């Protein structure tokens, strides 16, 4: 499912113009991105949670040349699936 698919589904289910549905989806995603950028987590009960994890720097290798390179510390978003979603996915096998 893409963002456009989500907008279309919202518009159809809520009888909204696509323009309004797009605004709603953009607001929700934008608010989540802002929270993560500030280092806060986002929890959607029944779906899962998003957190920012910090990773330390390390010495890696360039796979082509074998040369050692320093990899800088970084922060990355991490998604942890919620129990309801995990159970639903596993029951549909």
C-alpha positions in Angstrom: 0.0 0.0 0.0 1.3 3.4 -0.9 0.5 6.8 0.5 -1.8 7.5 -2.4 -3.6 4.2 -1.7 -4.1 5.2 1.9 -5.4 8.6 0.9 -7.9 7.0 -1.6 -9.1 4.5 1.0 -9.7 7.3 3.6 -11.6 9.4 1.1 -13.8 6.4 0.1 -14.5 5.2 3.7 -15.2 8.6 5.1 -16.9 10.1 2.1 -14.3 12.9 1.9 -12.9 14.7 -1.1 -9.5 13.3 -2.0 -8.0 16.8 -1.2 -9.3 16.6 2.4 -8.1 13.0 2.8 -4.7 14.0 1.5 -4.5 16.8 4.0 -5.4 14.5 6.9 -2.9 11.9 5.9 -0.2 14.5 5.4 -0.9 16.0 8.9 -0.7 12.6 10.6 2.5 11.6 8.9 4.0 15.1 9.4 3.2 15.0 13.1 4.8 11.6 13.5 7.9 12.7 11.6 8.2 15.8 13.8 7.9 13.8 17.0 10.6 11.3 15.8 12.9 14.1 14.7 12.6 15.6 18.2 13.6 12.2 19.7 10.1 11.3 21.0 8.4 8.0 20.3 5.1 7.4 18.5 2.8 4.7 19.7 -0.3 3.5 17.8 -2.1 1.0 20.0 -2.9 -2.2 18.2 -0.5 -1.3 15.4 3.0 -0.7 16.9 5.4 1.9 18.0 8.1 4.0 16.4 11.3 5.0 18.3 14.6 6.6 17.5 17.5 4.4 18.2 21.1 5.6 18.5 23.9 3.6 17.1 27.6 4.2 18.0 30.2 4.7 15.4 32.4 1.8 14.3 35.2 0.9 11.9 33.9 -0.8 8.8 35.4 -2.0 5.5 34.7 -0.9 2.0 33.6 -4.1 0.3 35.2 -3.2 -3.0 38.6 -2.2 -1.8 38.8 -3.7 1.7 39.9 -0.3 3.0 39.0 0.4 6.6 36.5 3.3 7.0 35.1 5.1 10.0 31.3 4.9 10.2 29.9 7.9 12.2 27.4 7.5 15.0 23.8 7.8 13.8 20.2 7.8 14.8 17.6 5.6 12.9 13.9 5.1 13.3 12.9 1.7 14.6 9.4 0.1 14.3 8.2 -2.5 16.9 5.1 -4.3 15.8 2.1 -4.3 18.3 0.6 -7.5 19.7 -2.7 -7.1 17.9 -1.1 -6.6 14.5 1.4 -9.5 15.0 -1.4 -11.8 16.1 -3.6 -10.8 13.1 -0.7 -11.4 10.6 0.2 -14.8 12.1 -3.5 -16.0 12.1 -3.8 -15.4 8.4 -1.2 -17.9 7.4 
